[in-house]
Amino acid sequence: KGLLQLYPMGGLCLFSPDVSITYSVLEVYPRSRRVLIMCYAPQAPRPITYTLLASRGVQVTTKVMNNDNPASFNINVTLKSSPDLLTYSCRASSAQGVYGLSAKLQLYWELWAKPVSQLQVDLALLEGDEGPTVELSCLASSGSPPITYSLVGKDGRVYAQERPLHGQPAFFFIPLSQMSGWFRCQAENSVSAQRTPACMLTLLTLFTALTGELPPGATSVLAGSLVSIAAIGSGMLGWTR
């Protein structure tokens, strides 16, 4: 299943890639995070005992699973002076003994020191009683929480800000009858900030990008704007720095 390693609490354990450890952020506080850690060994014989281990092999808690679902542990992670104190792993055991260990999950890096990256934007053109509206969603798939998203004009003006749940996109709505022009999305946490390239959002460019045709009466558009919007409208352009 993997490589033999000396277990910190004594004895030999089998590191297994078949034992996974994942997490999701439930709540964000100034110096702590409420986190759901999930341990899973799909091939291990049931019943299986999952043990959540903290730094230096300290046992945090255990859970016995008789079905094929992963074990979930709801814990509060507090910022400590040493990043090593926020390292977790899972141990899976069955009636035959220890099945394996997961890789280490370094929550200090994940929750406090990871820069924003992989910022992507999607848009849709909505029709409403007050005319067409652009729905613009922004999501940085990597970065420590909390992440603040901003809708920014080309001149740097901030039109709106959102701080959604970690891992969820921010949504901005641009009524084209009231405002249009160059816009970009910005994502920022305590480590870094990232912006998408500015892009022209007008009814003319969006209509052309989404339909491939100019609206009646239109004779010209900005070619650069068309290229950017067309790529986004067809899902081909992920805006990243």
Buried (B, 14 or more C-beta within 10 A) or exposed (E): BEEEEEBEEEEEBBBBEBBBBBBEBBEBEEEEBEBEBBBBBEEBEEEBBBBBBBBEBEEEBBBEBEEEEBBBBEBEBEBEEEBEBBBBBBBBBBEEEBBBBBEEBBBBEBBBEBBBBBBBBBBEBEEEEEEBBBEBBBBBEEBBBBBBBBBBBEEEEEEBBBEBEBEEBBBBEBBBEEEBEBBBBBBBBBEEBBBBBBBBBBBBBBBBBBEEEBEEEEEEBEEEBBBBBBBBBEEEBBBBE
